[in-house]
Every structure is written in C-alpha cells, then in structure tokens.
Amino acid sequence: MSQEGKVDYLLFKNHLEHELRQLDIEEKQQAEIASLIPFSRAIIDLEEAAGEWNRSIQLRPRPR
C-alpha cells in the first residue's frame, strides 16, 4: 500500500473508531434519560401523531 493509502486508511480507521465511541456515549445517555422518563414513548407517540395530523391539515385544499 502506498504511503498516501496508509495515511488514508489510518485517518478513516480513526474516524470510524471515534464515531463508534460517540454512539456508545449517546446510547448510555439515552438509557439514562429513559430511566428518568418512563412515559417518554407516550410523549413521542403523541408528538408523531400531532405531526401527522398537522401535515394532513396542510394538504387539504382551502375553501374559497
């Protein structure tokens, strides 16, 4: 492998390892938050339903 190829490989490998560490951190944070808010799924479901309802209202033609 050329010197440039080795450098690219190492940079990419480091980037992937960093991203994996970030995902681990985010997963731990979300688990921590989930234990504090046991009703979060209900809130998310309500928010998604409201968004769908708002989109359906916006798609209706307005009376003239």
C-alpha positions in Angstrom: 0.0 0.0 0.0 1.3 3.5 -0.9 2.1 6.0 1.8 -0.9 8.0 0.9 -3.1 4.9 1.1 -1.7 4.1 4.6 -2.5 7.7 5.7 -6.0 7.5 4.3 -6.5 4.1 6.0 -5.4 5.4 9.4 -7.5 8.6 9.1 -10.6 6.6 8.1 -10.0 4.0 10.9 -9.6 6.7 13.5 -12.8 8.4 12.2 -14.8 5.2 12.5 -13.5 4.5 16.0 -14.4 8.0 17.1 -17.9 7.6 15.6 -18.3 4.3 17.4 -17.3 5.8 20.7 -19.8 8.7 20.2 -22.5 6.1 19.5 -21.7 4.3 22.7 -21.8 7.6 24.7 -25.2 8.5 23.1 -26.6 5.1 23.8 -25.6 5.4 27.5 -27.1 8.9 27.7 -30.4 7.7 26.2 -30.6 4.8 28.6 -30.0 7.2 31.4 -32.7 9.5 30.2 -35.2 6.7 29.5 -34.9 5.6 33.2 -35.8 9.2 34.2 -38.8 9.5 31.9 -40.7 6.2 31.8 -43.5 7.8 29.8 -41.3 9.1 27.0 -42.7 6.6 24.5 -46.2 8.0 25.0 -44.9 11.6 24.5 -43.0 10.6 21.3 -46.2 8.8 20.0 -48.3 11.9 20.7 -45.8 14.2 19.0 -45.6 12.0 15.9 -49.4 11.8 15.8 -49.7 15.6 16.1 -47.2 16.0 13.3 -49.1 13.6 11.0 -52.3 15.4 11.8 -50.7 18.8 11.0 -49.4 17.5 7.7 -52.9 16.1 6.8 -54.5 19.5 7.5 -51.9 21.3 5.4 -52.6 19.0 2.4 -56.3 19.8 2.4 -57.5 22.3 -0.2 -58.7 25.5 1.4 -62.3 26.5 0.8 -62.8 29.7 -1.2 
